[in-house]
Amino acid sequence: MALDPNLSIIYNRRSVRVYAPGEISDTTTTQLLQAAMAAPSAMTKDPWRFVIVRERTTLVELAGILPGGKMLATASVAIVACGDIDTAFERQLSFMLQDCSASIQNLLLAAHQLGLGACWVGVHPMEEAIRKLKSLFKLPGPVIPVAVIALGHPGEQLPSRTRFNAEYVHQEIWGPK
């Protein structure tokens, strides 16, 4: 089945881990965060919080902290996506994580639309990484790092794709009727 061209922004967005040199402006990072904060959140609590990282030494340090984050050392910018558990609906971790995940996906799609490469690097629930990022960025107690988004000008082109699998889809009920 062919991929619908109307959904190309989704199919063409890929995790870019190789970056070409170049700056990302404050205006562009603001646009990315505007898109991130356009996401839905449980009961409109908007528990997401963000830390922008541009310092090369900090980007390299992040790359060393996060097992899947080696590309952060060469990224132009990193955005640390956090959630404030005190702001989340009913102070529930699950709602906070869902809300932050929705905002991260918006940010990734916006980055792709703006011609940038981006990669989502998970932090939560890795306790040691959470502890190190809380210390590195001086995050207050209720603020939990969820992920770090590496951003840069793409240094690689990846083909469009979906991982659709009909076996993962169930109609009406899971098992036989």
N, C-alpha and C positions, 0 to 999 in steps of 0.2 A: 504494500500500500504506500503510495507516494505521500510525502510530507506536505501538509497544507502551507503554501507560501504566505498566507496571512499570519501564520504563527512563526515565521522565520526568526524573529528576535529570540524566541525560546530555543528553537533547534540549532541556531547558529552560535548561541552563547555557550562557550566551553571554558573549562578551567585552564587559564593561561598561566604557565609557570616560567616562561622565558620572556624577559623584557628587554626592549631596546632602550637606549639612553633617552632621557627627556624628562622634563618637569611636568607636574600636574598642578595646575593653578588652584588658588584658593576658591576661585569662582566655580571651577569644575568640582572640587570636593564638596562645596556647598550644594551644587546641583545634585550630586550623588546622595547627600544626606537628606535633601528635600524629598527625593524619590524614596529613600529608605523610610522616612517618616510619613509617607503616604500609605503605608501598609495598614491593614486592619489590625486591631488588637482587641483582646477580650474586654468587653465593657468600656472600650476606648480609654484604657488606662495608660497606654503608651509608655511602657516601662523601659524602653530602649534608651541607652546612653552610649555615647561614642567618644573615643579618644583618637585624634589624628596624630600620626607619627610620620615625621619627615627626616629626622636626624639619622644619618647613616649608621652611627654607632648603635643606636637603639634598634634599628632595623636588623642589624647583624646580631645583636643580642637576642631579639625575638626569634630569629632563625635558629639560634642555638637552643632556645627553650622548647620550641614546638617541634615534635618529631616530624610532622608533615609540612613544616614551614621553611624548608631550606631556601625557597625562592624569595622569601622576605628580604634576604641579604642584598638582592639586586632590584627589588621593587622601588618605585619612585616614592610611594606613599603606602602606609598601612593604616587601616581603620580598625581599631579594636572595638568590636561590638559587645556591649555589656547590657545587663539587665538589672534594674533596681527592684529587688524582691519586695521592698516595702511599698512600691507603687503598683506592682502586679495585682491583677484581679484576685481578691481573696488571699493575697500574699502567697499564692501557689506557684511553686517552681515550674510546674508543667505549663501553666498559662504564660509565665514569663518567657520560657524557652520557645514556645510556639510564636509568641508575639515577636521576639527578637529574630527568629528564623524567617518569618514573613518579611521583616524589614531588610534582612540580609539578602534575601532573594530579589527584592525590589532593587537594592543597591547593585547587585550583580547584573541584572538586566539593564539598568541605567548605564552602568559602566560600558557594557557591550554596545549599547545604542550610541554612546558618545565616542566609540572607537577605541576604548581602552581594553586592556587585558586585565582580568581579575581572577583571583583564586581564593575560595573559602577555606580557611584553615581552622578546624575545630579545636576548641579549648575545653569547654565543658563536656564531660564530667571529669577530666583529668585533674585530680586534686593537686598534684605538684605544680602543674602548669598554672592552675588557677591561683595558687598561693604566690608563685613567682610574678605573675602579671599584676596581681593586687599590690604587691610590694613595689614592683618597677614603676607602676603608674600611680601609686598612692591612692588606690581606689578606696572609697569609704566602705565601711562594713557591709551594708546591704547591697552594694553594687558588685555583681558577679560577671567576670569576663566569660562570654559565650563563644566567641570566635574572633579571628583576626582575618581581615580581608587584605590580601596583597594586591596592589594596583600598580600598573605601569603601562607603557606603550607596548603593544604586543610585539614580541620578537619571534613569534611562531604563529602559523595559521593552521588551525585544526578543522577537519571536515564537519559539516552539519551532521547531527544525529539525534536519535531518540533511543532509549533503551526499553521501548514498549515491549511488553510480553503478555500476550493474550492469556497465558496460564495464570497470571496474577490477578485476573479480573473475574469476579463472580457475579452472577445475575440473581438478584433478589435474596438468595441465601447462599451460604458458603458451600454446603454439601448437596448431595442429591435430594430431590424432593420426596 
